[in-house]
Structure formats: C-alpha cells, structure tokens
Amino acid sequence: MRFRRIKGFTKGMIAGSLVSMVLVVVSLYILNMTEVIIFSIPYLPDVQQMLIWVYDNLRLSLVFFTLVLGLYVYHIHQLNQYLMQPDADTTHILQTETLVDIWTGLFFGIGVIWTAIGMRSALLTALGGLDAETAAEQGAFAILQRLVDGGILISLSTTIFGGVGGYLMRLYKAVKVGSRLHAFYLKLQTEEQDRFHQSLQNIEAQLITLNQRLDTSGERL
C-alpha cells in the first residue's frame, strides 16, 4: 500500500511538472511572438527563425494544438498503464480511451475551426469595402495580396497541421496500445459469452430440477 502511494505521488509530481513546463513554454511563445517580451538567442539564430516561421504559419493556434497534444500524451500514457494491469478497472480503461479519441478529434477540429476563422478574416480583409468598380481598378493581384495579408495562408497551414497531426495521433495510438486494446476487448467479449453460457446452464439446471420435482409429484399421485 505504501509503495502504491509513493508510486502515485511520483506519477502525479511528474505529470504536474510536465504540465507546468508546457504552460511555461506556451506562455513564453505567446509573449515572444506578440512582442511583449522578445527573447534573442545569438548563438542559435536558427531557433529564432524557426519560431518566426512557426508563428507566421500557425500563429496562436499552436497554443491550442500544444495543449490538446499534451492532454493526448498524458491520457494515452495512462491508458497504456491501465492496460498493463491485469486487474485494471474496465470503466477507467473505457473512459481513458474515450478521452484519447476526444483529444484526437479535437486536434482535427482545431485545424478546421482555425481554417474557417482564417478564411473569414482573409475574405473580410480582401473584399471588405470593395465593389465591382474598385475591384476592377485594383486588379486580381492586389486582391490576392490582400487575401494573403488577411491570413489565408495561415488558415491553410492550420488545416495541414491539424490533419497530419490528427492522423499521426491515431497511428501512434494503434502502435502504442492497439494490440493491448484488442486483447482487452477480446477478453471482455469472452467474459460476456461465458456469463451468457453460465446463465443458460443455470436455466437448464433449474428446468431439470423442476422437471424432476414434477415427475416425483406425479408418481406420488
């Protein structure tokens, strides 16, 4: 019992440390990219360029992607731990798998939602205040430039990132816990069949007993 408490405390401390680290990194990313606080790494200029490239393509959607990915990693690790326990609670396994699927779907959803937001912003920026005459005067290239400035490339980038990331999350789940999940559901199915078979045997035994009693009563009469 004491070992389990220490183990649970250690897991909780590690999980809390990871969550705190993710929150700190996300906060620094937001502060740096919004120029509230600017971090400069002279010895690693490629890191700063990479951060700028990420911000230009994903903007603040990366914050939500990161939070969802962190929750996904935590719960799939928890699911793997449950599946490795021979006496694990079935409810905990089913609930944790549901959460893993929810985070995967939400990762897809963030890409779709951010795409819709970006497309709306880009169209408002490009076509806002324009009529047929002014649009003809500015030309197609100017309108296209306004679309780009309005964030249409960001919306496409979030679509790609959300789609690729979501499919990779599904693939990782299949590789990480796929075989154990299959064995778990097969065990549940087998137990359900055994319970059904046992119920039939009990009914059969009761019918036999009832039939014997009826035969005994008939002989007495």
Buried (B, 14 or more C-beta within 10 A) or exposed (E): EEEEEEEEEEEEEEEEEEBEEBEEEBEEBBEBBEEEEEEEEEEEEEEBEEBEEBBEBBBBBBBBBBBBBBBBBBBBBBBBBBBEEEEBEEEBBBBBBEBBBBBBBBBBBBBBBBBEBBBEBBBEBBBEEBEEEEBEEBEEEEEEEBBEEBBBBBBBBBBEBBBEBBEEBBEBBEEBBEEBBEEBEEEEEEEEEEEEEEEEEEEEEEEEEEEEEEEEEEEEE
